[in-house]
Amino acid sequence: MRAYWALVVVLAACGNPAATGDDAMTDGGSGDGSMGDAGDGWTTLIERSWTQMAASESFQCRQIRIPQDMYISGFRAVTPTGTHHEIVSITTGSTLVGDYPCTPTALSNNPGMLYAAGIGSTDSNFPPGVALKVPAGTYVQLYIHVFNASDASLTQTSGVQVKLANPADVLHEADMMFGGRRSFTIPYTDPPTPYHVLADCGAPEDWHIVGLWPHMHDLGVHQNVAVRRASVVINTLLDTDYSYLDEKSYAMDVTVTASDRVGFDCTFLNTTGNPVGASDGQNGEMCFTGFYKWPAGGDPYYCVNP
């Protein structure tokens, strides 16, 4: 089965929560998502346990309420076997709290991205003085795609840890955005040849990009992110081979001025024997790059082309 990776945020309204308290951090039980010291300067932001039957997949969610302002200067994924990817986002569509099964749905009620990780994703750490703010009262959602390829039932706990910053040390508030393209079709050729999916956007103001996270599916082989000025590449932020089994995060500190454009180039090698379209499903592909930048603000999908 081809990897079923969905770079989408799931509405909290899907499914039914297993807990309904006003603040999930007071929930009891193992793997309940409570904030806690994870060691080495890391704090568990949100986590949940799940059980998946053999040779099957599902989407599992958890939602919590943040009781006080939080400044995050780093993210770490906790992705044991069976965790294909996970996404943490801010939702305003529901005040449900607890665990619930979910499915990929619309993005309309999730106005903010916090973090996304796949297999092999490395830590995302921001430069000194840069942090992502999560205001008190915010509802945060963890979305996990679970796939158990084994012949036995699997029980694990997946989640996300964070490094917390002292508010007095924060000079710049950051946020997460995505660049890429929603709709495309990768043709099949014999022999298979590389196929490029391109997208770009103009920075509406000076952006200071402090991290990148490329995301494609299993036909993705390379990704390039470059800054252009007057159609000339002035800075290449990323130019690397890609594997969905090793979705690294890339730290940087680069300024993109309001006169610049950021281009995204996803390269695919279609070996399926048939054309493959864009989809969050197991038979589709994706071309996205998540990036952290400051100042915070703007549509998180501003740089995603149709």
PyMOL commands that set and color helices and strands:
alter all, ss='L'
color gray80, all
select helices_A, chain A and resi 24-26+167-169
alter helices_A, ss='H'
color red, helices_A
select strands_A, chain A and resi 36-39+42-52+56-65+70-78+83-91+98-101+112-118+124-125+130-134+139-148+154-164+172-181+185-186+194-202+207-215+220-229+232-241+250-256+261-269+276-277+287-294+303-305
alter strands_A, ss='S'
color yellow, strands_A
deselect
rebuild
show_as cartoon
